[in-house]
Amino acid sequence: RCGKGGKQRRVGISQGLENALADYHAGQESGPVLLACDGQALSRFALLGVLRTIGKRAGLKVGPHALRRAFVTLNANKGRSLVMLQMACGHSDIKTTRAYCQTSEEEAIAAMRSW
């Protein structure tokens, strides 16, 4: 609903996610989707802890910005427009989006071979 700095942002979700959310909310007016063990809404700090624990088990350093970098990089490598990724991430400046993209020079060269 609100991004960094209180900015409002609209996002698109897949039909599968829309269906899953509708199923989850069936029979209840509304409520949190991510719950802690006690059934309360999971705070952003608790979610960060969960991400770090999962990352540690996988031998990776995981956090929100690592996920944002992965989101931008994977989608850019699939040919998604940086302008659309900028909008999805809520970046005011496309340079910020470009900085999140971790595509290597070798990956770019390999892609150019099929042009």
C-alpha positions, -999 to 999 in steps of 0.1 A, spaced: 0 0 0 27 24 9 63 23 -1 94 41 12 87 77 21 49 70 23 47 68 -15 16 49 -27 23 23 -53 0 1 -74 13 -33 -84 0 -61 -106 -3 -96 -93 -6 -129 -111 -39 -146 -115 -25 -175 -94 -17 -151 -65 -51 -134 -68 -68 -168 -66 -47 -179 -36 -54 -146 -18 -91 -149 -25 -91 -185 -12 -72 -174 19 -96 -146 26 -128 -166 19 -149 -166 50 -131 -137 66 -135 -100 60 -98 -93 58 -66 -99 78 -29 -103 76 -15 -129 52 18 -135 69 13 -147 105 37 -153 134 35 -185 154 11 -168 178 -13 -160 150 -6 -123 150 5 -103 119 42 -108 112 60 -76 116 86 -64 90 113 -70 116 101 -106 122 99 -112 84 135 -99 81 145 -124 108 128 -152 89 146 -142 57 180 -141 74 174 -175 90 165 -191 57 195 -174 40 218 -187 67 206 -222 63 212 -219 25 246 -203 31 235 -170 17 232 -135 30 195 -126 24 177 -94 31 152 -71 15 177 -54 -8 192 -88 -19 156 -98 -29 150 -65 -47 184 -70 -66 174 -105 -75 139 -93 -87 154 -66 -109 182 -88 -123 161 -118 -131 134 -97 -148 159 -76 -167 176 -108 -179 142 -120 -191 139 -89 -213 116 -69 -190 119 -31 -196 140 -12 -170 113 14 -171 86 -11 -160 110 -25 -134 116 11 -122 78 15 -117 75 -19 -100 102 -10 -75 89 25 -70 122 42 -79 121 79 -87 153 76 -108 160 49 -133 196 50 -123 186 34 -90 169 6 -108 200 1 -130 221 0 -99 200 -29 -86 205 -49 -118 234 -73 -112 238 -86 -148 274 -94 -154 294 -84 -185 297 -121 -195 259 -125 -193 254 -95 -215 280 -107 -241 263 -142 -241 229 -125 -247 244 -104 -276 254 -135 -294 217 -143 -301 209 -109 -314 
